[in-house]
Structure formats: C-alpha cells, structure tokens
Amino acid sequence: MNKMGSSCCCSVSGFFLYLGMLYMLAWNEQRTVCVERAVIAAESQLTEVKCSAKPGDHQGELVFGSCAVNEDSFQEWTPASFGMDGLSDLFKEKALRIEQQVEMMQCEQIVHRRAENSRDGTEKRVIITYTYEKRWKSSWIDSGRFKQSRVARDALRKGCGDRFISNPRFPHTAGTQSVKSLMAGLFDVSRHLESLPTNRSVRLNHRAAGSNFESSQAQPPSMLDSSNTVVSNDQVWTCQPFGDTPIGCMRIKYLASDAKHISLLAKLNGDGTSRGWRAPSSWICPRSSSHGVVYYFAPKASNSDDVIEEMLKGNASMTFWVRILGILLAWWGVHLFLQPIQAIADIVNDTMNWFSFIPLLGWALDFLGDVVSEAVGFVLVIVSFGVAVPTSLLVMSLMWFMMRPLVGIPMLLAGIAGIFLTGKKMVQLAQEGRLKKGKAERAHRGLHGHEYELRLLG
C-alpha cells in the first residue's frame, strides 16, 4: 500500500507539472514573438549618437552609442584596498573593478552512499561511508561536523594526516571593489558597475621567501607581509607552492576588469542615465508586458547592427532551450501521472518474490515478475512520449497560429498528426485488450456451462 500511496502522490504532482509545462511553453512562444518585434522596432527607430554629444540633445530618444570609458572613471588599486597593507608593494592596478580571491587548504569530508539489497531481496538499505581529502576551498569547512565513528576517524587520519585537529577559520576574506561612477562619453552607466566582469589576472611583483616563511604553527598567518609570503604564478602563497601543502595554507589571487569601452542601446535621460525603451504595443504584446522593453548594455566596443543581431540570436537561443526543457518536463510529468500503473506491476513483482523458496519454480516466477515490471516501465515511457510531445507541439503551434498563421499552420498540423497517431495506436491497443478479455470471458462461461451439463447428465 505504501507503493500505491506514493505513486498516487506522484501522479498528482505529474499532472500539475504537465499542465505547468504546457503553460510555460505557451508563455515562451508569446515572449519570443514580443521580444523579436521589439528588437526589430528598435532597429528602425534608434539614433546613433556621438560620444561627444550632450545628453540633453537626445533626451527621451532611443539611442545607440559605443564609447570609451572616461579616464577619470578609473581608479588605482593595491592590496591595501582589501586591508592587506603588508602586501601593498605587490601591485598597483588601474581598473574599474578588482577582485581578491582567497583560498585555503582544508580537510573535506566526502560522503559516499550506495544501495544494497538484502540477501532475500525483500528490502533495500543504504550503506554510508566516509573518506577525507585535502582540498583548496574558498569558504570555511566546519570540521566539528565530521563523523566521529572509529572507522571515520581512521579514514580522517589517512586522508588528512595524523596531525590534523581542525580546519582553521579564514583570517582574510575574498571581496570585490568597484569605482564610484562609470562614465563613457555622454553616458552615465554607473548602474552597471556590478555587472563588469573581473576577467584579467593581475601581475604581481616577484617576491622570494621571507625570514618567517612557513614557521611552525603559522598556517594561516593572521597578518600577511613580506616575511611570511611568497609569490608564484601571480598568486600570494603562505606556504611552498609545490610539495605537500599543509592544512591552513592560503593562496591569494587578484583579478581586474579589463573593460575600457561600453556599448549602450537604451532610452536616454537628460542627465546621461538611461532606461528601457518600450516598443509599440499590440494585442498579443500588451503595454504591460516586459517583453516589449529594449535595453542593451555590454562592456565592449560594438556597432548597432551587431547589437541587433546579438539580441535576436539571444532571443532565439533562449526560445530553443526553454522549448527543450518544457517538452522534457512535460514528458516527465505524464510519466509521473502514470505511476500508479507501474506501482501495480511492482506489487505483482513483489508478490512473485513470495514464492522464491520453491526450488526452480520460485526463481522462474521471480524472473518473470522482474520482466513484467520492467516491460511496463518501458511501455509507460513510450506512452508518455506519445502524449507529451504532440500536445506540447500543439500548444506551441496554437500560439504561433494566433500570432503568425503562416508559421503556426505547419506546426499545428504536425501537432495534430502526432496526437492522431498516438490516439490511434492507443485505441488499437485498447481494442486488442478488449478482444482478449472477451475471449477469456467466453471461455470461462463455456467451461462453467460444460460443467453444468455434466452435472445434469450425472
């Protein structure tokens, strides 16, 4: 009964998942058309502006510009920007944004789970084991939560060393710093500072090992300076960069943004800031929809034609992946909805296991039960596919039929054909099942009638 109850819960969840995915597919097709219409409308109405222009001259207009970042927007950074005063001689970097990455060698517990059947095959149990490894991590691992059994402690000593006590906390943390404002020509794009990628490694001045380098019980050092660090591969190390790395050793890396140019397609405000431009509305793309808003920013040099093409390709790519995800989840939803059928087959299979004590016959019945259970599962997968895929295509084609009939009609015909073929096959199977059931009933009635005649003759 537990299996049947669980399968019924799965069935309800699958039903709502299926309906939800059909709604998502319909939403995706509507979004696709509205975004494409908005981008094409923007292409016909945009004004390309010079970087030397004044924002007030184009206030309220849809503008495109590709400008170099103003020199006074840049700032010079050093390790002292992150509180690392003892490392301030390692670099001076002029950039819009800079990031400090901090990693520490720590002991990590890895949990392994494997399912194992009992000898009689009536139950399954989960066997849990633990192993331990030294790994570079950017966040603290609380070793106080490690498993405390004898077997786990033996594995801990094997993986992280006999001297391991606990993972120390980070005395220094990672972080990112940005300039206060970002100006490029007539554009104030300070709102996009957080989106600038830190994608370039900062070159560090070479530093040899100091007098206090790797002193006993010094990992990790509470303060970093020239005496307890070394530079290798543009990283600051508190231990030797090669060999067996001790627990608590730290390595620090700096990354800067290489952005020096920006491209913007948006509606311009009088102060140089910008906002989204809304395309003309239609019955399928109402003014309240966000899909008709055009706004583009990228920290690179570009031209308007490339930007329009990039936006259209991005829209098509998102459409494709949402379609794939929606159809697969709809398929899974139908499969979950049919799980009570699978549960009945599994119950029959479990019943066959009751006869396992009978020599030879018990093994054969158990084998047949497994075959039937797996066969039912395979058939349900096929049936789920035959229901989910055509109905998904039908929903998408109906949306396109309403928005663009010439595109939607072929999709609509394909969806209807898929549903027709699936329905035809299901009706055929149902008829064959009824015929077999009718023959069995007639044979059963004939047998009882023959017995009745024998009793009368007797």
N, C-alpha and C positions, 0 to 999 in steps of 0.2 A: 504493500500500500504506500510505502514511502516513495517508491519509484513513481507510482502513478500520481501521487500528490505533487512531486517535484516536476513531473512532465506537464501537469496542468498549469502550474505557475509559469513554466517556460512557454507554454502555448499562449497564455495571455500576454506575456512580455513580447513574444514574437509577433502577435497580431498588431500591437501598438507600434512596434519597431517597423513593421512593414508599412503601416499607414504613414508613420513619420517620414520614412524614406521616400515614399511617393510624394509627400508634400515638399520635401527638400528638393527633389528632382524638378518639380514644377516651379518652385522658387528660383532654382538655378537657371532654368531656361528664361524666365522673365528677367532675372538680373542680367543675363548675358546680352539680351537684346537692348535693354535700357542703357547699359554701360557702353555698348557699341554705338548706339545712337548719340549718346552724349559726347563721346570722343570725336565722332565724325562731325558733329555740330561745332565742337570746339575748334577743329581744324579749319573750318570755314570762317570762323569769327575772330580768331586770335590775331593780335597785333604784335609783331616782333619789335622790341624796343632796344635802344642803345643803352649801354651801361652808364653812359654819361648823362642820360636824361634825368629829369626831375620827377619824383613820384606824383606830384600834383598834376603834371601834364597828362597823366594817364589814369587818373583816379576813377575807379569803378569799371575799368575796362578789363577784358580778358587779355592778358599779355603773356608773351614768352620772352625770356632773356637768358643768356648764358654768359656769366660774368666771373672775372677773377675775384677772389676774396680780397677785401681791402687790407692793406698791410697793417693798419693799426688794430685789426681784429686779432692778430696773432699774439701769443704770449710765450715768454721763455720759461721753461720748466727745468727743475733739477730734482734729485731725490728728496731734497728738503721740502718740496711741495707736499710730500706724503709723511713728513715728520722724520725722515731719515737724514738728519743733519750730519751724521758721521760718514755718509756716503755722497755728500754733495759734490765732491770733486770727480765723480764718475762720468757725468754728462751734463750738458746744457742743450736743451732741445727746444726749438721754436715751433710750436704747433697749436692747432685749435683745441686739441684734446689729447690727453695722455692717460695711460692706464698702468697701474702697478699690479703685477700678478705675483702671488706668494704661494709657494707650495712647501709642504713639509713631509719628510719621510715618516710614515706611520705604520703601525701594525693594524691590519684589517682582518676581520673575521668573515669568512665566506661560508655560507650555509648551503649544504647540499641535501636535496630531498629526492628520494626515489620510492616509487610504489612497488610493493612486493605482495604477491598473493600468498595466502596460507596454503599449507600442504593439501588440504582437501578442496581448495578453490572456492570456498564459501565466503571469504571475506578478504578485503584488501587493507593493508596497513602501510603507513608512510614511515620510512626509515630516514632519520635526520642525522647527518654527520657534519663535523666542522673541520675546516682547515684554516690556516693563518698564513698571511703573506705580508711582506714589507712593500708598501706602495707609496708613490708620490700622491698626495691628496691636497686639494685646495681648501678643505674645511676639516675641522677637528673631528676625530672619531673617538667617541667615549668608550674607552676600553673597560670601564667599570661595568658595562652591559654585556661583556663577553660571557659565554657559557662557562660555568665553574665546575663541571664534572671532571673526574680524573682523566678520562680519555681526552677531553677538550684541552686540559692544561698540558698534557703531553704533546698534543698537536701544536699548541701555542709555543712551547719551548722549541719544537722542531722548526716551526716556520719563522719565528721572530727572534729566536736566540734565548739562551738560558738567562741572560741578564735583563730581559725585558720585565719592566714593572708596570708601566702605564704610558699612554700617549700624552705627551705634554701639550698644553694649550698654545695657541699661536700668540707670540708676543707682538707680532706685526701683522697687519691685515691688508688685504687687497683693497683697491679703490680706483676710482676714475675722477679726473679733474677736467673741467672744461672752462673755456674763456667765458666772459660775462655776456658778450654780444658778438653776433656774426653778421657782418655787413659785406655785401658784394655789389658794387655799383650802386644802383638806386634801390636795391632790395635789402630789407631787414629780415633776415631768415633766422633770427636767434631762436625761434621756437623749435628749430630742427637740430639744435646743438647735440641733444641726446641721441640722435639717430646717426651721427657721424661715426663711422667705424674706426676703431684703433687697429689698423691693419699693417703697420710697419714696425719692425723691431728697432729699438733704439740702440745705437752703437755705444758701447761702454769703453772707457779708457782702461787699458790693461793694468792689472794690479797683481803683484806677487803675494804669496802668503806672508802674513804678518807674524809678529813675535808671539801672539796669544792664539794663533790659529789652531783650532781643534784641541784646545786644552781640555783636561779631564773635566767631565760633568759640565761641559759648556754648551751642550746642544739642547734646545736652541739658545743662542745668546740673547740676553734681554735687550742689549743695545748693540748696534752694528757700527763698526768703524773699520779703519784700515788694518787694525791689528788682528781681527778675528774673521776676516772675509777674504775671498779670492775671486777673481773674475775669469770665467771660462765660457766661450761661446755666447758672449753678450748676456751672461747671467751672473748674478752675485751668489756665491756659494759660501755656506758656513762650515763646510767640510770638503774633503778632497772630491773633485768631480769624477773620480774614477775609483774603482775598487768597491769594497763592501761599504755601503752607505749606512751610517748609524741612525737609529731612531731619533727623531728630533732635528735632524739636519734640515736646513732650509735652503731654498734657491729662489731668487727673485729676478723677475724679468720685467722690462718696461716696453710698452708698445705705444706708438703715437699715431695719430690720424695723419694721413698724407693728403687730405683734402686741401686743395688750393683753388678750386673752381666750383661753381654751382650752376645748375640749370633749374629754371622755375617756370611752370605754366600754371597761372592762377589769376584770380581777380585782384587787382591792385588797390590798396588803400592809399589815402593821401599821405600817410607817414612812412610809406615804404613797406609796411607789413602787408600780408596777403591773406586771402581766404578762398574757399572753394567757389567755383563758378557753376551755376546751375543751368543746365540745358533746358530748352523749351519743353514743357510737359506734354503728355498725350494720354489717351485713355488707358493704355497699358503701362505707362510710366508716369504716374501722377507726380505732382509737385512735392508731395510729402515724402516721396521715395528718395533715399540717399544714393541710389544707383545712378541718378542723373547728375551728380555733382562731380566736376572735374577738378582735380588738384594734383599736381606733379612736382616733386622735388627730388633732386639727385645731386650728390656731391661730386660732380664731374662735368666736363665740358661736353656739350651736345648741340644739336640743331633741332628745329621744330619737327622736321619730317621724321627724324629718328625717334623722337619722343612719342609722336603719334603712333608710329609703328610698334614701339615697345609697349605702349599701353594696350593696343589691340592684341598683341601677342600674349601679354599677361592675362588679358580677359579670356582669350581662347584657351590658354593653359589651365586656368582655374576652372573653366567650364568642363574641360575634359576630365580632370581629376575628381571633381565633385560628381560627375556622372558615374565614373568607375566606382567610387566609394558608395554612392547611393544604390546602384544596382547590386553590388556585392552585399551590402547590409540588408537590402530588401530580400535578396535570396536567403540570407541567414535568418531573417525574420519569418519567412514562410517555413523554413526548415524547423525552426523552434515551434511554430504553430502546430506542426505535425508530430511533435514529440510524443504525445500520448500513444500513437500507433507504435512507435519504437519501444515505448515502455511495455506495451502488451507483449511484443516479441521478446523483450528481455525477460519478462516474467515467465513466459513459456520456456525460455532457455534455462532460467534458474530452476524451473520445475524438473527439467531433464536431468539436472545435476543430482536430484534426489535418488536417481537410480544408478549412481556411479558405483555402488557397492556390488552390483551384479557383474560377474565376470563377462567380458567381451561385449555383452549387450549394453551394459552401463556406459562403456566407452563410446559405443556407436551412437547411443541416444544423446550423450553429451556433445559429440561431434556434430550431429545433425542440428542440435539446438544452437550451437555457435554459428553454423552455416546459415540457418534461417534468420538469426538476429542480424548478422552482417548483411545478408541479402536485402532485408527490409530497410536497413540503413542506407544501402546503395540506391534502392528504388526511391526512397524519400528525397535523397539529394537530387535525383533526376526530375522528380515531380516538382520539387521546389524551384529548380531552374526553369522548368517549363511554365510555371506560374509567374515567377517574379520578373524574369527578363522581358517577356512580351508585355506585361502590364506596365512595367517601367517605361518601355519604348512608347506605349500608348499614351501615357501621361505626358511624356516629353513632346510627342508629336501633336497632341491636342493643344499644348501651349503654343507651339510653333504655328499650328493651323490658325489659331486666333490672331497671332502677331504677324506672321508671314506665310500665307497659304501656300505659295509656290514651294517653299522649303518644307512646310509641315505635311503636305499631302503624301509624298513618298514615305516619310517616317510613319504617318498614320496608317498607311496601307501595310507597311512592314509589321507594325504592332498588331493590327487586326489579324493578319495572316498567322502570326505567331500564336495568338490566343486561339484562333480557329483550329490550328493543327494540334495544339496542346489539348483543347477541349475534345476534339475528335478522337484523339488517342485515349483520353480518359474515359469517354463514352464507350469506346470499343472494349476497353478492359473491363468496364462495369458490366457490359452485356455478356462477355465471356464468363465473368464471375456468376451472373445470374443463371446462365445456362448450366454451368457446373452444379450450382446449388439446386436447380430444378431437377437435374438428373439424379442427384443424390436423394432428394425427397421422393421422387417416383420409385427409385429402387427401394427405399425404406418402406414405402407404402406397399409395394409389391411383395416384399418379404413378409410383412405382417399379414397380408391377405392370404398368402400361401400357408402360413401357419394356421390361420383361421379355418381354411378348407380342410387341412389335415385333422384339426380337432373335430370338425363336423363328421368327416369320414370315420374317424375313430369312434 
